[in-house]
Amino acid sequence: HHLTQAVSAGLCCCIMPLPIDGTPAEGHLRLLPIEDAHTLAPQGLIMRRSAPGSPLAQACFEEARDWLQTPR
C-alpha cells in the first residue's frame, strides 16, 4: 500500500505484484508488465502517468522498459 501511495504521489516507480486492484489511483499509473518474472505472482513496473513526477523515476522506468523489451 505504501509503495503504491509513493508511486501515486510521483515520488518513485516500483515493481509490484499484479493486479493492483483496489488502488484508488490506478488511473494515474503507468504499468509495464514483466512477462518473464519467473515468480509465483505476475509482476509489473508502475509509475505515475502525470505530474508531479520524478525525473529519477522516469529514467528508471524508461531504462527498465527498454531492458525488458530487448530480446534476450
Predicted model as a PDB file, atoms N, CA, C, CB and O in Angstrom, pLDDT in the B-factor column:
MODEL        1                                                                  
ATOM      1  N   HIS A   1       0.823  -1.184   0.000  1.00 74.00           N  
ATOM      2  CA  HIS A   1       0.000   0.000   0.000  1.00 74.00           C  
ATOM      3  C   HIS A   1       0.876   1.259   0.000  1.00 74.00           C  
ATOM      4  CB  HIS A   1      -0.941  -0.008   1.208  1.00 74.00           C  
ATOM      5  O   HIS A   1       0.599   2.208  -0.734  1.00 74.00           O  
ATOM      6  N   HIS A   2       1.924   1.267   0.818  1.00 78.00           N  
ATOM      7  CA  HIS A   2       2.780   2.444   0.917  1.00 78.00           C  
ATOM      8  C   HIS A   2       3.535   2.696  -0.388  1.00 78.00           C  
ATOM      9  CB  HIS A   2       3.768   2.283   2.071  1.00 78.00           C  
ATOM     10  O   HIS A   2       3.697   3.842  -0.806  1.00 78.00           O  
ATOM     11  N   LEU A   3       3.992   1.629  -1.024  1.00 78.00           N  
ATOM     12  CA  LEU A   3       4.673   1.805  -2.304  1.00 78.00           C  
ATOM     13  C   LEU A   3       3.729   2.376  -3.347  1.00 78.00           C  
ATOM     14  CB  LEU A   3       5.252   0.477  -2.791  1.00 78.00           C  
ATOM     15  O   LEU A   3       4.112   3.260  -4.113  1.00 78.00           O  
ATOM     16  N   THR A   4       2.508   1.884  -3.385  1.00 78.00           N  
ATOM     17  CA  THR A   4       1.526   2.391  -4.341  1.00 78.00           C  
ATOM     18  C   THR A   4       1.242   3.859  -4.081  1.00 78.00           C  
ATOM     19  CB  THR A   4       0.227   1.577  -4.268  1.00 78.00           C  
ATOM     20  O   THR A   4       1.092   4.632  -5.027  1.00 78.00           O  
ATOM     21  N   GLN A   5       1.167   4.260  -2.823  1.00 80.00           N  
ATOM     22  CA  GLN A   5       0.939   5.664  -2.484  1.00 80.00           C  
ATOM     23  C   GLN A   5       2.114   6.530  -2.928  1.00 80.00           C  
ATOM     24  CB  GLN A   5       0.709   5.821  -0.976  1.00 80.00           C  
ATOM     25  O   GLN A   5       1.906   7.631  -3.438  1.00 80.00           O  
ATOM     26  N   ALA A   6       3.343   6.053  -2.743  1.00 82.00           N  
ATOM     27  CA  ALA A   6       4.525   6.808  -3.158  1.00 82.00           C  
ATOM     28  C   ALA A   6       4.557   6.962  -4.679  1.00 82.00           C  
ATOM     29  CB  ALA A   6       5.810   6.115  -2.664  1.00 82.00           C  
ATOM     30  O   ALA A   6       4.882   8.034  -5.188  1.00 82.00           O  
ATOM     31  N   VAL A   7       4.224   5.899  -5.398  1.00 80.00           N  
ATOM     32  CA  VAL A   7       4.163   5.968  -6.857  1.00 80.00           C  
ATOM     33  C   VAL A   7       3.062   6.934  -7.284  1.00 80.00           C  
ATOM     34  CB  VAL A   7       3.920   4.565  -7.465  1.00 80.00           C  
ATOM     35  O   VAL A   7       3.269   7.753  -8.179  1.00 80.00           O  
ATOM     36  N   SER A   8       1.899   6.843  -6.651  1.00 80.00           N  
ATOM     37  CA  SER A   8       0.775   7.710  -6.979  1.00 80.00           C  
ATOM     38  C   SER A   8       1.117   9.181  -6.754  1.00 80.00           C  
ATOM     39  CB  SER A   8      -0.442   7.326  -6.151  1.00 80.00           C  
ATOM     40  O   SER A   8       0.627  10.051  -7.474  1.00 80.00           O  
ATOM     41  N   ALA A   9       1.952   9.458  -5.761  1.00 82.00           N  
ATOM     42  CA  ALA A   9       2.369  10.826  -5.474  1.00 82.00           C  
ATOM     43  C   ALA A   9       3.455  11.307  -6.430  1.00 82.00           C  
ATOM     44  CB  ALA A   9       2.862  10.929  -4.045  1.00 82.00           C  
ATOM     45  O   ALA A   9       3.822  12.482  -6.415  1.00 82.00           O  
ATOM     46  N   GLY A  10       3.974  10.393  -7.271  1.00 81.00           N  
ATOM     47  CA  GLY A  10       5.001  10.770  -8.233  1.00 81.00           C  
ATOM     48  C   GLY A  10       6.399  10.734  -7.675  1.00 81.00           C  
ATOM     49  O   GLY A  10       7.315  11.292  -8.280  1.00 81.00           O  
ATOM     50  N   LEU A  11       6.596  10.087  -6.524  1.00 79.00           N  
ATOM     51  CA  LEU A  11       7.904  10.068  -5.884  1.00 79.00           C  
ATOM     52  C   LEU A  11       8.851   9.034  -6.459  1.00 79.00           C  
ATOM     53  CB  LEU A  11       7.743   9.825  -4.431  1.00 79.00           C  
ATOM     54  O   LEU A  11      10.069   9.197  -6.376  1.00 79.00           O  
ATOM     55  N   CYS A  12       8.314   7.971  -7.043  1.00 81.00           N  
ATOM     56  CA  CYS A  12       9.165   6.872  -7.476  1.00 81.00           C  
ATOM     57  C   CYS A  12       8.424   5.984  -8.464  1.00 81.00           C  
ATOM     58  CB  CYS A  12       9.640   6.050  -6.272  1.00 81.00           C  
ATOM     59  O   CYS A  12       7.263   6.229  -8.793  1.00 81.00           O  
ATOM     60  N   CYS A  13       9.105   4.963  -8.924  1.00 80.00           N  
ATOM     61  CA  CYS A  13       8.470   3.862  -9.628  1.00 80.00           C  
ATOM     62  C   CYS A  13       8.851   2.606  -8.843  1.00 80.00           C  
ATOM     63  CB  CYS A  13       8.923   3.782 -11.160  1.00 80.00           C  
ATOM     64  O   CYS A  13       9.825   2.626  -8.089  1.00 80.00           O  
ATOM     65  N   CYS A  14       8.114   1.536  -9.004  1.00 83.00           N  
ATOM     66  CA  CYS A  14       8.450   0.329  -8.257  1.00 83.00           C  
ATOM     67  C   CYS A  14       7.932  -0.903  -8.970  1.00 83.00           C  
ATOM     68  CB  CYS A  14       7.884   0.396  -6.842  1.00 83.00           C  
ATOM     69  O   CYS A  14       7.083  -0.820  -9.858  1.00 83.00           O  
ATOM     70  N   ILE A  15       8.454  -2.037  -8.569  1.00 81.00           N  
ATOM     71  CA  ILE A  15       7.989  -3.331  -9.063  1.00 81.00           C  
ATOM     72  C   ILE A  15       6.981  -3.850  -8.064  1.00 81.00           C  
ATOM     73  CB  ILE A  15       9.173  -4.346  -9.264  1.00 81.00           C  
ATOM     74  O   ILE A  15       7.247  -3.908  -6.864  1.00 81.00           O  
ATOM     75  N   MET A  16       5.795  -4.236  -8.580  1.00 80.00           N  
ATOM     76  CA  MET A  16       4.683  -4.664  -7.721  1.00 80.00           C  
ATOM     77  C   MET A  16       4.078  -5.949  -8.274  1.00 80.00           C  
ATOM     78  CB  MET A  16       3.597  -3.551  -7.615  1.00 80.00           C  
ATOM     79  O   MET A  16       4.146  -6.202  -9.476  1.00 80.00           O  
ATOM     80  N   PRO A  17       3.488  -6.758  -7.399  1.00 80.00           N  
ATOM     81  CA  PRO A  17       2.700  -7.896  -7.889  1.00 80.00           C  
ATOM     82  C   PRO A  17       1.453  -7.371  -8.593  1.00 80.00           C  
ATOM     83  CB  PRO A  17       2.310  -8.859  -6.718  1.00 80.00           C  
ATOM     84  O   PRO A  17       0.898  -6.343  -8.206  1.00 80.00           O  
ATOM     85  N   LEU A  18       1.022  -8.080  -9.622  1.00 77.00           N  
ATOM     86  CA  LEU A  18      -0.181  -7.708 -10.364  1.00 77.00           C  
ATOM     87  C   LEU A  18      -1.297  -8.686 -10.051  1.00 77.00           C  
ATOM     88  CB  LEU A  18       0.094  -7.669 -11.882  1.00 77.00           C  
ATOM     89  O   LEU A  18      -1.007  -9.829  -9.696  1.00 77.00           O  
ATOM     90  N   PRO A  19      -2.536  -8.305 -10.164  1.00 74.00           N  
ATOM     91  CA  PRO A  19      -3.023  -6.966 -10.462  1.00 74.00           C  
ATOM     92  C   PRO A  19      -2.952  -6.080  -9.226  1.00 74.00           C  
ATOM     93  CB  PRO A  19      -4.457  -7.024 -10.994  1.00 74.00           C  
ATOM     94  O   PRO A  19      -2.770  -6.567  -8.111  1.00 74.00           O  
ATOM     95  N   ILE A  20      -3.098  -4.780  -9.432  1.00 68.00           N  
ATOM     96  CA  ILE A  20      -3.077  -3.834  -8.320  1.00 68.00           C  
ATOM     97  C   ILE A  20      -4.494  -3.338  -8.051  1.00 68.00           C  
ATOM     98  CB  ILE A  20      -2.125  -2.643  -8.621  1.00 68.00           C  
ATOM     99  O   ILE A  20      -4.709  -2.159  -7.769  1.00 68.00           O  
ATOM    100  N   ASP A  21      -5.455  -4.253  -8.142  1.00 63.00           N  
ATOM    101  CA  ASP A  21      -6.865  -3.919  -7.901  1.00 63.00           C  
ATOM    102  C   ASP A  21      -7.043  -3.265  -6.540  1.00 63.00           C  
ATOM    103  CB  ASP A  21      -7.743  -5.176  -7.999  1.00 63.00           C  
ATOM    104  O   ASP A  21      -6.313  -3.553  -5.592  1.00 63.00           O  
ATOM    105  N   GLY A  22      -8.024  -2.385  -6.464  1.00 56.00           N  
ATOM    106  CA  GLY A  22      -8.329  -1.736  -5.199  1.00 56.00           C  
ATOM    107  C   GLY A  22      -7.504  -0.499  -4.938  1.00 56.00           C  
ATOM    108  O   GLY A  22      -7.678   0.156  -3.910  1.00 56.00           O  
ATOM    109  N   THR A  23      -6.608  -0.164  -5.851  1.00 54.00           N  
ATOM    110  CA  THR A  23      -5.794   1.025  -5.677  1.00 54.00           C  
ATOM    111  C   THR A  23      -6.553   2.219  -6.231  1.00 54.00           C  
ATOM    112  CB  THR A  23      -4.416   0.869  -6.372  1.00 54.00           C  
ATOM    113  O   THR A  23      -6.830   2.255  -7.430  1.00 54.00           O  
ATOM    114  N   PRO A  24      -6.902   3.202  -5.400  1.00 49.00           N  
ATOM    115  CA  PRO A  24      -7.691   4.337  -5.869  1.00 49.00           C  
ATOM    116  C   PRO A  24      -7.038   5.119  -7.001  1.00 49.00           C  
ATOM    117  CB  PRO A  24      -7.958   5.257  -4.733  1.00 49.00           C  
ATOM    118  O   PRO A  24      -7.739   5.704  -7.826  1.00 49.00           O  
ATOM    119  N   ALA A  25      -5.720   5.139  -7.054  1.00 52.00           N  
ATOM    120  CA  ALA A  25      -5.027   5.962  -8.054  1.00 52.00           C  
ATOM    121  C   ALA A  25      -4.664   5.179  -9.310  1.00 52.00           C  
ATOM    122  CB  ALA A  25      -3.770   6.556  -7.452  1.00 52.00           C  
ATOM    123  O   ALA A  25      -3.837   5.641 -10.096  1.00 52.00           O  
ATOM    124  N   GLU A  26      -5.262   4.000  -9.521  1.00 59.00           N  
ATOM    125  CA  GLU A  26      -4.888   3.167 -10.659  1.00 59.00           C  
ATOM    126  C   GLU A  26      -4.901   3.927 -11.978  1.00 59.00           C  
ATOM    127  CB  GLU A  26      -5.812   1.987 -10.750  1.00 59.00           C  
ATOM    128  O   GLU A  26      -4.023   3.708 -12.813  1.00 59.00           O  
ATOM    129  N   GLY A  27      -5.871   4.814 -12.190  1.00 70.00           N  
ATOM    130  CA  GLY A  27      -5.948   5.565 -13.426  1.00 70.00           C  
ATOM    131  C   GLY A  27      -4.784   6.500 -13.638  1.00 70.00           C  
ATOM    132  O   GLY A  27      -4.538   6.928 -14.766  1.00 70.00           O  
ATOM    133  N   HIS A  28      -4.062   6.830 -12.586  1.00 76.00           N  
ATOM    134  CA  HIS A  28      -2.918   7.737 -12.669  1.00 76.00           C  
ATOM    135  C   HIS A  28      -1.608   6.992 -12.883  1.00 76.00           C  
ATOM    136  CB  HIS A  28      -2.828   8.575 -11.411  1.00 76.00           C  
ATOM    137  O   HIS A  28      -0.552   7.617 -12.976  1.00 76.00           O  
ATOM    138  N   LEU A  29      -1.662   5.673 -12.962  1.00 79.00           N  
ATOM    139  CA  LEU A  29      -0.439   4.888 -13.012  1.00 79.00           C  
ATOM    140  C   LEU A  29      -0.173   4.337 -14.399  1.00 79.00           C  
ATOM    141  CB  LEU A  29      -0.507   3.760 -12.021  1.00 79.00           C  
ATOM    142  O   LEU A  29      -1.099   3.949 -15.111  1.00 79.00           O  
ATOM    143  N   ARG A  30       1.102   4.303 -14.783  1.00 80.00           N  
ATOM    144  CA  ARG A  30       1.550   3.595 -15.983  1.00 80.00           C  
ATOM    145  C   ARG A  30       2.014   2.234 -15.525  1.00 80.00           C  
ATOM    146  CB  ARG A  30       2.693   4.373 -16.749  1.00 80.00           C  
ATOM    147  O   ARG A  30       2.642   2.112 -14.473  1.00 80.00           O  
ATOM    148  N   LEU A  31       1.718   1.216 -16.293  1.00 80.00           N  
ATOM    149  CA  LEU A  31       2.049  -0.148 -15.912  1.00 80.00           C  
ATOM    150  C   LEU A  31       2.806  -0.825 -17.037  1.00 80.00           C  
ATOM    151  CB  LEU A  31       0.783  -0.943 -15.559  1.00 80.00           C  
ATOM    152  O   LEU A  31       2.387  -0.786 -18.194  1.00 80.00           O  
ATOM    153  N   LEU A  32       3.911  -1.437 -16.696  1.00 80.00           N  
ATOM    154  CA  LEU A  32       4.692  -2.225 -17.632  1.00 80.00           C  
ATOM    155  C   LEU A  32       4.771  -3.640 -17.080  1.00 80.00           C  
ATOM    156  CB  LEU A  32       6.118  -1.613 -17.855  1.00 80.00           C  
ATOM    157  O   LEU A  32       5.553  -3.890 -16.163  1.00 80.00           O  
ATOM    158  N   PRO A  33       3.975  -4.586 -17.617  1.00 81.00           N  
ATOM    159  CA  PRO A  33       4.050  -5.968 -17.127  1.00 81.00           C  
ATOM    160  C   PRO A  33       5.443  -6.552 -17.378  1.00 81.00           C  
ATOM    161  CB  PRO A  33       2.972  -6.845 -17.808  1.00 81.00           C  
ATOM    162  O   PRO A  33       6.062  -6.274 -18.405  1.00 81.00           O  
ATOM    163  N   ILE A  34       5.918  -7.343 -16.456  1.00 81.00           N  
ATOM    164  CA  ILE A  34       7.191  -8.046 -16.595  1.00 81.00           C  
ATOM    165  C   ILE A  34       6.837  -9.490 -16.928  1.00 81.00           C  
ATOM    166  CB  ILE A  34       8.086  -7.940 -15.278  1.00 81.00           C  
ATOM    167  O   ILE A  34       6.501 -10.284 -16.050  1.00 81.00           O  
ATOM    168  N   GLU A  35       6.919  -9.813 -18.221  1.00 81.00           N  
ATOM    169  CA  GLU A  35       6.430 -11.097 -18.718  1.00 81.00           C  
ATOM    170  C   GLU A  35       7.218 -12.292 -18.184  1.00 81.00           C  
ATOM    171  CB  GLU A  35       6.472 -11.104 -20.221  1.00 81.00           C  
ATOM    172  O   GLU A  35       6.617 -13.307 -17.832  1.00 81.00           O  
ATOM    173  N   ASP A  36       8.527 -12.199 -18.115  1.00 78.00           N  
ATOM    174  CA  ASP A  36       9.369 -13.323 -17.710  1.00 78.00           C  
ATOM    175  C   ASP A  36       9.873 -13.194 -16.286  1.00 78.00           C  
ATOM    176  CB  ASP A  36      10.538 -13.453 -18.645  1.00 78.00           C  
ATOM    177  O   ASP A  36      11.055 -13.422 -16.028  1.00 78.00           O  
ATOM    178  N   ALA A  37       9.004 -12.833 -15.363  1.00 75.00           N  
ATOM    179  CA  ALA A  37       9.425 -12.587 -13.983  1.00 75.00           C  
ATOM    180  C   ALA A  37       9.830 -13.858 -13.252  1.00 75.00           C  
ATOM    181  CB  ALA A  37       8.318 -11.906 -13.224  1.00 75.00           C  
ATOM    182  O   ALA A  37      10.616 -13.794 -12.307  1.00 75.00           O  
ATOM    183  N   HIS A  38       9.312 -15.013 -13.665  1.00 78.00           N  
ATOM    184  CA  HIS A  38       9.605 -16.293 -13.006  1.00 78.00           C  
ATOM    185  C   HIS A  38       9.311 -16.236 -11.508  1.00 78.00           C  
ATOM    186  CB  HIS A  38      11.069 -16.683 -13.233  1.00 78.00           C  
ATOM    187  O   HIS A  38      10.115 -16.680 -10.689  1.00 78.00           O  
ATOM    188  N   THR A  39       8.162 -15.689 -11.170  1.00 80.00           N  
ATOM    189  CA  THR A  39       7.718 -15.616  -9.788  1.00 80.00           C  
ATOM    190  C   THR A  39       6.351 -16.277  -9.682  1.00 80.00           C  
ATOM    191  CB  THR A  39       7.667 -14.143  -9.289  1.00 80.00           C  
ATOM    192  O   THR A  39       5.743 -16.617 -10.698  1.00 80.00           O  
ATOM    193  N   LEU A  40       5.868 -16.460  -8.464  1.00 79.00           N  
ATOM    194  CA  LEU A  40       4.571 -17.079  -8.264  1.00 79.00           C  
ATOM    195  C   LEU A  40       3.427 -16.164  -8.686  1.00 79.00           C  
ATOM    196  CB  LEU A  40       4.406 -17.473  -6.817  1.00 79.00           C  
ATOM    197  O   LEU A  40       2.370 -16.652  -9.086  1.00 79.00           O  
ATOM    198  N   ALA A  41       3.616 -14.848  -8.606  1.00 78.00           N  
ATOM    199  CA  ALA A  41       2.581 -13.884  -8.994  1.00 78.00           C  
ATOM    200  C   ALA A  41       3.107 -13.035 -10.150  1.00 78.00           C  
ATOM    201  CB  ALA A  41       2.166 -12.980  -7.783  1.00 78.00           C  
ATOM    202  O   ALA A  41       4.305 -12.761 -10.214  1.00 78.00           O  
ATOM    203  N   PRO A  42       2.231 -12.615 -11.063  1.00 74.00           N  
ATOM    204  CA  PRO A  42       2.680 -11.707 -12.129  1.00 74.00           C  
ATOM    205  C   PRO A  42       3.255 -10.431 -11.524  1.00 74.00           C  
ATOM    206  CB  PRO A  42       1.512 -11.367 -13.091  1.00 74.00           C  
ATOM    207  O   PRO A  42       2.802  -9.975 -10.474  1.00 74.00           O  
ATOM    208  N   GLN A  43       4.254  -9.857 -12.191  1.00 79.00           N  
ATOM    209  CA  GLN A  43       4.927  -8.652 -11.715  1.00 79.00           C  
ATOM    210  C   GLN A  43       4.821  -7.555 -12.759  1.00 79.00           C  
ATOM    211  CB  GLN A  43       6.404  -8.942 -11.385  1.00 79.00           C  
ATOM    212  O   GLN A  43       4.673  -7.831 -13.950  1.00 79.00           O  
ATOM    213  N   GLY A  44       4.899  -6.314 -12.309  1.00 79.00           N  
ATOM    214  CA  GLY A  44       4.908  -5.191 -13.230  1.00 79.00           C  
ATOM    215  C   GLY A  44       5.601  -4.002 -12.613  1.00 79.00           C  
ATOM    216  O   GLY A  44       5.677  -3.875 -11.391  1.00 79.00           O  
ATOM    217  N   LEU A  45       6.106  -3.132 -13.467  1.00 77.00           N  
ATOM    218  CA  LEU A  45       6.719  -1.887 -13.033  1.00 77.00           C  
ATOM    219  C   LEU A  45       5.671  -0.803 -13.174  1.00 77.00           C  
ATOM    220  CB  LEU A  45       8.010  -1.553 -13.857  1.00 77.00           C  
ATOM    221  O   LEU A  45       5.051  -0.671 -14.229  1.00 77.00           O  
ATOM    222  N   ILE A  46       5.465  -0.017 -12.114  1.00 80.00           N  
ATOM    223  CA  ILE A  46       4.448   1.032 -12.166  1.00 80.00           C  
ATOM    224  C   ILE A  46       5.064   2.380 -11.831  1.00 80.00           C  
ATOM    225  CB  ILE A  46       3.290   0.720 -11.202  1.00 80.00           C  
ATOM    226  O   ILE A  46       6.032   2.467 -11.075  1.00 80.00           O  
ATOM    227  N   MET A  47       4.486   3.428 -12.406  1.00 80.00           N  
ATOM    228  CA  MET A  47       4.846   4.802 -12.061  1.00 80.00           C  
ATOM    229  C   MET A  47       3.673   5.709 -12.395  1.00 80.00           C  
ATOM    230  CB  MET A  47       6.133   5.257 -12.814  1.00 80.00           C  
ATOM    231  O   MET A  47       2.767   5.309 -13.127  1.00 80.00           O  
ATOM    232  N   ARG A  48       3.680   6.896 -11.879  1.00 81.00           N  
ATOM    233  CA  ARG A  48       2.615   7.873 -12.103  1.00 81.00           C  
ATOM    234  C   ARG A  48       2.640   8.339 -13.557  1.00 81.00           C  
ATOM    235  CB  ARG A  48       2.764   9.082 -11.141  1.00 81.00           C  
ATOM    236  O   ARG A  48       3.713   8.541 -14.125  1.00 81.00           O  
ATOM    237  N   ARG A  49       1.460   8.511 -14.162  1.00 80.00           N  
ATOM    238  CA  ARG A  49       1.347   8.947 -15.549  1.00 80.00           C  
ATOM    239  C   ARG A  49       1.622  10.437 -15.733  1.00 80.00           C  
ATOM    240  CB  ARG A  49      -0.025   8.624 -16.069  1.00 80.00           C  
ATOM    241  O   ARG A  49       2.202  10.835 -16.744  1.00 80.00           O  
ATOM    242  N   SER A  50       1.217  11.261 -14.773  1.00 79.00           N  
ATOM    243  CA  SER A  50       1.263  12.709 -14.962  1.00 79.00           C  
ATOM    244  C   SER A  50       1.997  13.386 -13.810  1.00 79.00           C  
ATOM    245  CB  SER A  50      -0.154  13.277 -15.091  1.00 79.00           C  
ATOM    246  O   SER A  50       2.439  12.725 -12.870  1.00 79.00           O  
ATOM    247  N   ALA A  51       2.123  14.706 -13.892  1.00 78.00           N  
ATOM    248  CA  ALA A  51       2.789  15.474 -12.843  1.00 78.00           C  
ATOM    249  C   ALA A  51       1.996  15.393 -11.543  1.00 78.00           C  
ATOM    250  CB  ALA A  51       2.964  16.944 -13.274  1.00 78.00           C  
ATOM    251  O   ALA A  51       0.772  15.274 -11.600  1.00 78.00           O  
ATOM    252  N   PRO A  52       2.630  15.450 -10.378  1.00 79.00           N  
ATOM    253  CA  PRO A  52       4.077  15.592 -10.245  1.00 79.00           C  
ATOM    254  C   PRO A  52       4.760  14.268 -10.522  1.00 79.00           C  
ATOM    255  CB  PRO A  52       4.449  16.101  -8.845  1.00 79.00           C  
ATOM    256  O   PRO A  52       4.190  13.198 -10.308  1.00 79.00           O  
ATOM    257  N   GLY A  53       5.954  14.353 -10.989  1.00 77.00           N  
ATOM    258  CA  GLY A  53       6.727  13.161 -11.274  1.00 77.00           C  
ATOM    259  C   GLY A  53       8.160  13.345 -10.837  1.00 77.00           C  
ATOM    260  O   GLY A  53       8.577  14.435 -10.444  1.00 77.00           O  
ATOM    261  N   SER A  54       8.887  12.285 -10.912  1.00 81.00           N  
ATOM    262  CA  SER A  54      10.289  12.299 -10.518  1.00 81.00           C  
ATOM    263  C   SER A  54      11.140  11.995 -11.747  1.00 81.00           C  
ATOM    264  CB  SER A  54      10.566  11.272  -9.373  1.00 81.00           C  
ATOM    265  O   SER A  54      10.925  10.971 -12.395  1.00 81.00           O  
ATOM    266  N   PRO A  55      12.106  12.863 -12.087  1.00 85.00           N  
ATOM    267  CA  PRO A  55      12.993  12.552 -13.209  1.00 85.00           C  
ATOM    268  C   PRO A  55      13.728  11.227 -13.001  1.00 85.00           C  
ATOM    269  CB  PRO A  55      14.003  13.679 -13.406  1.00 85.00           C  
ATOM    270  O   PRO A  55      13.966  10.492 -13.960  1.00 85.00           O  
ATOM    271  N   LEU A  56      14.082  10.924 -11.769  1.00 83.00           N  
ATOM    272  CA  LEU A  56      14.749   9.660 -11.480  1.00 83.00           C  
ATOM    273  C   LEU A  56      13.814   8.480 -11.741  1.00 83.00           C  
ATOM    274  CB  LEU A  56      15.243   9.635 -10.026  1.00 83.00           C  
ATOM    275  O   LEU A  56      14.226   7.485 -12.335  1.00 83.00           O  
ATOM    276  N   ALA A  57      12.563   8.583 -11.303  1.00 82.00           N  
ATOM    277  CA  ALA A  57      11.590   7.522 -11.549  1.00 82.00           C  
ATOM    278  C   ALA A  57      11.364   7.352 -13.047  1.00 82.00           C  
ATOM    279  CB  ALA A  57      10.258   7.827 -10.835  1.00 82.00           C  
ATOM    280  O   ALA A  57      11.281   6.225 -13.534  1.00 82.00           O  
ATOM    281  N   GLN A  58      11.264   8.462 -13.785  1.00 84.00           N  
ATOM    282  CA  GLN A  58      11.067   8.405 -15.235  1.00 84.00           C  
ATOM    283  C   GLN A  58      12.240   7.704 -15.903  1.00 84.00           C  
ATOM    284  CB  GLN A  58      10.891   9.819 -15.817  1.00 84.00           C  
ATOM    285  O   GLN A  58      12.043   6.845 -16.761  1.00 84.00           O  
ATOM    286  N   ALA A  59      13.450   8.062 -15.518  1.00 86.00           N  
ATOM    287  CA  ALA A  59      14.638   7.442 -16.099  1.00 86.00           C  
ATOM    288  C   ALA A  59      14.679   5.955 -15.791  1.00 86.00           C  
ATOM    289  CB  ALA A  59      15.905   8.122 -15.581  1.00 86.00           C  
ATOM    290  O   ALA A  59      15.006   5.150 -16.663  1.00 86.00           O  
ATOM    291  N   CYS A  60      14.352   5.582 -14.563  1.00 84.00           N  
ATOM    292  CA  CYS A  60      14.335   4.172 -14.162  1.00 84.00           C  
ATOM    293  C   CYS A  60      13.298   3.404 -14.974  1.00 84.00           C  
ATOM    294  CB  CYS A  60      14.041   4.038 -12.651  1.00 84.00           C  
ATOM    295  O   CYS A  60      13.574   2.311 -15.467  1.00 84.00           O  
ATOM    296  N   PHE A  61      12.093   3.983 -15.112  1.00 82.00           N  
ATOM    297  CA  PHE A  61      11.010   3.333 -15.849  1.00 82.00           C  
ATOM    298  C   PHE A  61      11.410   3.131 -17.309  1.00 82.00           C  
ATOM    299  CB  PHE A  61       9.712   4.165 -15.756  1.00 82.00           C  
ATOM    300  O   PHE A  61      11.211   2.051 -17.865  1.00 82.00           O  
ATOM    301  N   GLU A  62      11.973   4.165 -17.930  1.00 85.00           N  
ATOM    302  CA  GLU A  62      12.366   4.069 -19.337  1.00 85.00           C  
ATOM    303  C   GLU A  62      13.475   3.040 -19.533  1.00 85.00           C  
ATOM    304  CB  GLU A  62      12.822   5.436 -19.857  1.00 85.00           C  
ATOM    305  O   GLU A  62      13.439   2.260 -20.484  1.00 85.00           O  
ATOM    306  N   GLU A  63      14.452   3.037 -18.642  1.00 85.00           N  
ATOM    307  CA  GLU A  63      15.547   2.058 -18.729  1.00 85.00           C  
ATOM    308  C   GLU A  63      15.015   0.638 -18.571  1.00 85.00           C  
ATOM    309  CB  GLU A  63      16.619   2.344 -17.654  1.00 85.00           C  
ATOM    310  O   GLU A  63      15.393  -0.260 -19.324  1.00 85.00           O  
ATOM    311  N   ALA A  64      14.141   0.439 -17.597  1.00 83.00           N  
ATOM    312  CA  ALA A  64      13.560  -0.891 -17.379  1.00 83.00           C  
ATOM    313  C   ALA A  64      12.724  -1.309 -18.581  1.00 83.00           C  
ATOM    314  CB  ALA A  64      12.698  -0.907 -16.100  1.00 83.00           C  
ATOM    315  O   ALA A  64      12.787  -2.463 -19.004  1.00 83.00           O  
ATOM    316  N   ARG A  65      11.945  -0.390 -19.134  1.00 82.00           N  
ATOM    317  CA  ARG A  65      11.127  -0.717 -20.300  1.00 82.00           C  
ATOM    318  C   ARG A  65      12.013  -1.157 -21.455  1.00 82.00           C  
ATOM    319  CB  ARG A  65      10.262   0.488 -20.716  1.00 82.00           C  
ATOM    320  O   ARG A  65      11.729  -2.160 -22.110  1.00 82.00           O  
ATOM    321  N   ASP A  66      13.083  -0.413 -21.709  1.00 84.00           N  
ATOM    322  CA  ASP A  66      13.993  -0.778 -22.796  1.00 84.00           C  
ATOM    323  C   ASP A  66      14.634  -2.135 -22.535  1.00 84.00           C  
ATOM    324  CB  ASP A  66      15.078   0.293 -22.973  1.00 84.00           C  
ATOM    325  O   ASP A  66      14.739  -2.961 -23.441  1.00 84.00           O  
ATOM    326  N   TRP A  67      15.057  -2.362 -21.307  1.00 81.00           N  
ATOM    327  CA  TRP A  67      15.711  -3.627 -20.953  1.00 81.00           C  
ATOM    328  C   TRP A  67      14.745  -4.797 -21.067  1.00 81.00           C  
ATOM    329  CB  TRP A  67      16.279  -3.557 -19.532  1.00 81.00           C  
ATOM    330  O   TRP A  67      15.115  -5.857 -21.574  1.00 81.00           O  
ATOM    331  N   LEU A  68      13.506  -4.619 -20.600  1.00 78.00           N  
ATOM    332  CA  LEU A  68      12.526  -5.702 -20.626  1.00 78.00           C  
ATOM    333  C   LEU A  68      12.036  -6.008 -22.037  1.00 78.00           C  
ATOM    334  CB  LEU A  68      11.348  -5.353 -19.743  1.00 78.00           C  
ATOM    335  O   LEU A  68      11.624  -7.136 -22.306  1.00 78.00           O  
ATOM    336  N   GLN A  69      12.070  -5.047 -22.930  1.00 76.00           N  
ATOM    337  CA  GLN A  69      11.563  -5.261 -24.277  1.00 76.00           C  
ATOM    338  C   GLN A  69      12.655  -5.670 -25.259  1.00 76.00           C  
ATOM    339  CB  GLN A  69      10.883  -4.014 -24.767  1.00 76.00           C  
ATOM    340  O   GLN A  69      12.370  -5.922 -26.430  1.00 76.00           O  
ATOM    341  N   THR A  70      13.904  -5.737 -24.794  1.00 66.00           N  
ATOM    342  CA  THR A  70      15.005  -6.189 -25.634  1.00 66.00           C  
ATOM    343  C   THR A  70      15.064  -7.705 -25.599  1.00 66.00           C  
ATOM    344  CB  THR A  70      16.349  -5.574 -25.173  1.00 66.00           C  
ATOM    345  O   THR A  70      15.134  -8.293 -24.520  1.00 66.00           O  
ATOM    346  N   PRO A  71      15.036  -8.357 -26.773  1.00 63.00           N  
ATOM    347  CA  PRO A  71      15.122  -9.835 -26.787  1.00 63.00           C  
ATOM    348  C   PRO A  71      16.414 -10.315 -26.143  1.00 63.00           C  
ATOM    349  CB  PRO A  71      15.030 -10.372 -28.232  1.00 63.00           C  
ATOM    350  O   PRO A  71      17.482  -9.746 -26.370  1.00 63.00           O  
ATOM    351  N   ARG A  72      16.311 -11.346 -25.354  1.00 52.00           N  
ATOM    352  CA  ARG A  72      17.472 -11.897 -24.637  1.00 52.00           C  
ATOM    353  C   ARG A  72      17.852 -13.239 -25.220  1.00 52.00           C  
ATOM    354  CB  ARG A  72      17.179 -12.037 -23.129  1.00 52.00           C  
ATOM    355  O   ARG A  72      18.804 -13.866 -24.755  1.00 52.00           O  
TER     356      ARG A  72                                                      
ENDMDL                                                                          
END                                                                             
